[in-house]
Amino acid sequence: MNRTAFSRFLALSRFAQKRHGHGHHVANPGPPCTFDMMTVPYQPYKKVYGELQGKFNTYLAVSSVIFISSFATALYTNLFAVEAIRPPQSYRNRQ
């Protein structure tokens, strides 16, 4: 690369740096958050915890059933092509 081409490359790269991304302005995010803006709990902790745990355990059970059924379907339809991945067997052992 000769000197003039290299100087053009440097000039263009400096122009690109000035043009893209170095002149942005930070938007004002607004007033800072304080504890005064937080909600006040109006139900006992144990009651809310029990309700949420029941809901999350239901989600866990349903998602586990869906995962197991989809994995079983993938194995049944030979989606993973296990026989193609294995090394070749002896001719006598093939079916």
C-alpha positions in Angstrom: 0.0 0.0 0.0 1.6 3.3 -1.0 1.7 6.4 1.1 -1.1 8.3 -0.6 -3.6 5.4 -0.4 -2.7 4.9 3.3 -3.3 8.6 4.0 -6.6 8.5 2.2 -7.6 5.5 4.3 -6.7 7.3 7.5 -8.7 10.4 6.4 -11.7 8.3 5.6 -11.5 6.3 8.8 -11.3 9.6 10.9 -14.3 10.9 9.0 -16.3 7.8 9.7 -15.4 8.0 13.4 -16.6 11.6 13.6 -19.7 10.8 11.6 -20.9 7.7 13.4 -21.4 7.5 17.1 -19.1 10.1 18.6 -21.5 13.1 18.5 -24.6 11.6 20.3 -26.3 13.4 23.1 -27.5 11.6 26.3 -31.2 12.0 26.8 -32.4 13.2 30.2 -33.8 10.1 32.0 -36.0 12.2 34.3 -36.1 12.6 38.1 -34.2 10.0 40.1 -36.2 7.1 41.7 -36.7 7.2 45.4 -38.2 4.9 48.0 -41.2 7.3 48.1 -42.3 5.9 44.7 -42.3 2.3 45.8 -45.7 0.6 46.5 -46.7 -0.1 50.1 -47.5 -3.8 50.7 -51.1 -4.3 51.8 -51.2 -8.2 52.1 -49.3 -10.5 54.4 -46.0 -11.8 53.0 -46.9 -15.4 53.6 -50.2 -15.2 51.7 -48.6 -13.6 48.6 -45.6 -16.0 48.7 -47.9 -19.0 48.9 -50.0 -17.8 45.9 -46.9 -17.0 43.8 -45.3 -20.4 44.6 -48.4 -22.2 43.7 -48.5 -20.4 40.3 -44.8 -20.9 39.7 -45.0 -24.6 40.6 -47.9 -25.0 38.1 -45.8 -23.4 35.4 -42.9 -25.7 36.3 -45.1 -28.8 36.1 -46.7 -27.9 32.8 -43.4 -26.9 31.2 -41.8 -30.2 32.4 -44.6 -32.2 30.9 -44.3 -30.3 27.6 -40.5 -30.7 27.5 -40.7 -34.5 28.2 -43.4 -35.0 25.6 -41.5 -33.1 23.0 -38.2 -34.9 23.8 -40.0 -38.2 23.6 -41.6 -37.3 20.2 -38.1 -36.2 18.9 -36.7 -39.6 20.0 -39.6 -41.5 18.5 -39.3 -39.7 15.1 -35.5 -40.2 15.1 -35.0 -36.4 15.0 -31.5 -36.7 16.4 -30.4 -39.4 13.9 -28.6 -41.4 16.5 -27.8 -44.3 14.0 -26.2 -41.8 11.6 -23.9 -40.4 14.3 -22.7 -43.8 15.6 -19.7 -45.4 14.0 -20.5 -48.1 11.5 -21.3 -51.6 13.0 -20.2 -54.9 11.7 -22.1 -56.3 8.8 -23.2 -59.2 11.0 -24.8 -56.9 13.6 -26.8 -54.8 11.2 -30.5 -55.4 10.7 
